[in-house]
Amino acid sequence: MHGGVVMKWIDQVGYAAAVGWSGRYSVTVAVGGIRFVAPIRISDLVTVTATLVYTGTSSMHFAIDVRARDPGLDASQASNRLCTHCIIVFVALDGVEGKPTSVPAWQPDTDADRRMSEYAIKVMELSKGIEQTIAHYQQPGAGTETEKAAG
């Protein structure tokens, strides 16, 4: 299965979860920490799940797991393997001006919920760091002193 197809599924499932949580049209604003850890064969049965792990004022962060298994085996024999994981962030928009609007707050109840919430925040912080690094190197004349000397 092509990675782009899997990424489309991630976005679609995330969108459904975001609209379900917020009751509002929502848009993808970030995907962080995407990892392709095992292949998905064309014949596999694939399950994509979204779990809400953090809310901001207008944003919703979901942990997405993509799992696959051989449909030729019965459920007791089949290995339901994790193939892809990521955090995806959506923002709810109002129906009038298309501006961010508030979403219901989510509070972690268990230690596992708190760990996932911290994980989501950390993944998005790391993604912002990557974006800042890319932006720096896209500026004219940017680069390390070694790169400038070699240039």
N, C-alpha and C positions, 0 to 999 in steps of 0.2 A: 504494500500500500504506500502511496506517495505521501511524504510528510505534509505537503500542502493540503491534501484531502483531509488528513487528520487535524490540521490546524483549523480548517473550515468547520469540522465537527465541533471542535473545542469552542469556537466562537458561537456557533448556533446553540449549543447546550448552555453556554454561559449566558447568552442573551435570554433564553427561555427562563433560566433561573433568576436573572436580574429583573425581568418584567414580573415574574411571579412574586418576588420579594417586595419590589417597590410599587407594583401596580401602575408603573409608568413606562413609556418608551425609554429605552436606555441605549447608550452607545458604548462601544469598547474604547477604552482610553489607554490600556497597557496590557501587555502580556509579559510576564517575567518568569525566569527560571525554567523555561521549557526544556525538557529533557526527553530524548527518544532513547529509551533504555532497552527495548526489545522490538524486533520487527513484528509487523502485522501481515500475515499472509492473506492473499486474496480470498481464500476460502474461510478465514476465521470469522467467528461471531464476535462482534465488537460491542463493548458497553462503555459509554462515556458518562461519567457522573460529575456533578458540580456540588460542592459543599460550601456554604457560606462560612467564611472564616474571619471576616472583619467588615465593619461598616464605618464610613466617615459621615460627614454631613450629607453629601449627595452621592457618595461612592459606595460600591459594594465589591468586595474582594472574594473571589471564589477559588478554592482549590479544585483543580480539574484532574481527574484520573481517567486514563484511557486503558482499558483492559481488553484482552482478547483470549479466546479459547477455540479449540478445535471443535466444531459442531458435530463431528462424526462420533465423538465420545459422549457417553451420558454424563450428566452433571457431576456425578460422584467420582468419575475417572478423569474428567477434564481438568487441566491446569488452567486456572483463570489468572493469566500473567499480566503484570503491570507492564505496559508498553510505553506510555508517555505520561508525564506529569507536568503541571505548571500552575501558576497563579494568574488569573485574569481579572482585570478591574473594569467595571462598568460604572458609568455615571447616569443617573436618572435625569431626564429632561422634562420640563413642564410642557404642556400641550399648546401653549400660546406662542411664546417667543423662542422656544428651543433652548432655554437657559437651564443650567443645573438647578435641580429642586431637591428638597430634603427627602431622605428615605427613612423608613423605620429603623431604629437602632437595634443592633444585635449585640447581645452580651454573652461571652463565653461562660458556660455553666460548669464545665469539668476541666481538669488539668489538661486533658487532651485538646479541648477547645482552646484553652489559653495558649498552649504550645503552637497550635496551628495559626492562631491569630498573630503571635509573635513571629512565626515563620513567614507569614504573608507580608507583614510589615518589613521584615529584613530583606526578603526577595525584592520587594519594590524599591527599597533603599539602594540595594546593589544595582538594580536596573537603572536608577537615576544616576548613579555614579558612572555607569557605562555610557549613558547618554551624554553626560557632561564631558567625558573623555573624548567621545566621538566629535562633539561640537567643537572642542578645543582644537582637535587636529584637522577639522574642516575649515578653520579660519585661515585666511591667507598668511603665509609666513610662519605658521605654527609648526611645531615639531620639537624634538629634543635638540640639545646643543650638538650632539653627535651627528644627528641627521642633517642639521644645518651645515656643519663642517664638511660632511661627506658630499653634500649637494653640489 
